[in-house]
């Protein structure tokens, strides 16, 4: 038979969130997805892994970021930052392409 204290301890462990995850998928087209991947890669490699983890990939014209953090505010801030950076990259490339036309 499990004691009351032990049961409460087990319940707390089961309900504890060990990490939060978010996934960003941006359909950019093959060229732009590759450019964005190359632009973001150095930023992601320098990120402190003790606070959060970011993984990046691109496939078939889609840029994919997987983010993991311990707190919801941290995950939200990371998500917002990367969405803004992706937006800046796409606008910059589009402007360059317009200037070349």
BAPANU-727196 format. One line per 5 residues: number of its first residue (from 1); for each residue x, y, z of C-alpha. Coordinates in Angstrom, 1 decimal. Example, Ala and Ser with C-alpha at 12.3 -4.5 7.8 and 13.67 -1.06 7.14 Angstrom:
1 = 12.3/-4.5/7.8 ~ 13.7/-1.1/7.1
***
This chain:
1 = 0.0/0.0/0.0 ~ 1.3/3.5/-1.0 ~ 1.4/6.2/1.6 ~ -0.6/9.4/1.1 ~ 2.6/11.5/0.8
6 = 4.1/9.1/-1.8 ~ 0.9/9.2/-3.8 ~ 1.0/13.0/-3.9 ~ 4.6/13.0/-4.9 ~ 3.8/10.6/-7.8
11 = 0.9/12.8/-9.0 ~ 3.1/15.9/-9.0 ~ 5.7/14.2/-11.0 ~ 3.2/13.0/-13.6 ~ 1.7/16.4/-14.0
16 = 5.0/18.3/-14.3 ~ 5.7/19.6/-17.8 ~ 9.3/18.5/-18.7 ~ 9.5/20.8/-21.7 ~ 7.4/22.6/-24.2
21 = 7.7/22.3/-27.9 ~ 6.7/24.4/-30.9 ~ 7.1/23.7/-34.6 ~ 7.3/26.4/-37.3 ~ 6.8/25.3/-40.9
26 = 7.2/28.0/-43.6 ~ 6.4/27.1/-47.2 ~ 8.9/29.4/-49.0 ~ 9.8/27.6/-52.2 ~ 13.0/25.6/-52.7
31 = 15.4/28.5/-53.2 ~ 14.1/30.7/-50.4 ~ 13.9/27.8/-47.9 ~ 17.5/27.0/-48.6 ~ 18.6/30.6/-48.3
36 = 16.7/31.1/-45.0 ~ 18.1/27.8/-43.7 ~ 21.7/29.0/-44.4 ~ 21.0/32.4/-42.9 ~ 19.5/31.0/-39.7
41 = 22.0/28.2/-39.1 ~ 24.8/30.3/-37.5 ~ 22.3/32.0/-35.2 ~ 20.9/28.6/-34.1 ~ 24.3/27.1/-33.6
46 = 25.3/30.0/-31.2 ~ 22.1/29.7/-29.1 ~ 22.8/28.6/-25.5 ~ 21.5/25.0/-25.3 ~ 21.0/25.1/-21.5
51 = 18.0/27.4/-21.9 ~ 16.4/26.1/-25.1 ~ 16.9/23.9/-28.1 ~ 16.3/24.9/-31.7 ~ 16.6/22.5/-34.7
56 = 16.3/23.6/-38.3 ~ 15.8/21.8/-41.6 ~ 14.5/22.4/-45.0 ~ 12.8/20.0/-47.4 ~ 10.8/20.4/-50.6
61 = 10.5/24.2/-50.4 ~ 9.6/24.2/-46.7 ~ 11.7/25.6/-43.8 ~ 11.1/23.7/-40.5 ~ 12.1/24.9/-37.1
66 = 11.5/22.8/-34.0 ~ 11.8/24.7/-30.7 ~ 11.9/23.4/-27.2 ~ 12.0/25.4/-24.0 ~ 11.2/25.0/-20.3
71 = 8.8/27.9/-19.9 ~ 5.8/29.0/-22.1 ~ 7.0/32.7/-22.1 ~ 10.4/31.6/-23.3 ~ 8.9/29.4/-26.1
76 = 6.6/32.3/-27.2 ~ 9.5/34.7/-27.3 ~ 11.6/32.3/-29.3 ~ 8.8/31.6/-31.7 ~ 8.1/35.3/-32.2
81 = 11.8/36.0/-32.8 ~ 12.2/33.3/-35.4 ~ 9.0/34.2/-37.2 ~ 10.2/37.8/-37.4 ~ 13.6/36.7/-38.7
86 = 12.1/34.5/-41.4 ~ 9.8/37.4/-42.4 ~ 12.8/39.7/-42.7 ~ 14.8/37.2/-44.8 ~ 11.9/36.6/-47.2
91 = 11.2/40.4/-47.6 ~ 14.9/41.1/-48.2 ~ 15.2/38.4/-50.9 ~ 12.0/39.5/-52.5 ~ 13.3/43.1/-52.6
96 = 16.6/42.0/-54.1 ~ 14.7/40.0/-56.8 ~ 12.5/43.1/-57.6 ~ 15.6/45.3/-57.9 ~ 17.2/42.8/-60.3
101 = 14.2/42.7/-62.5
***
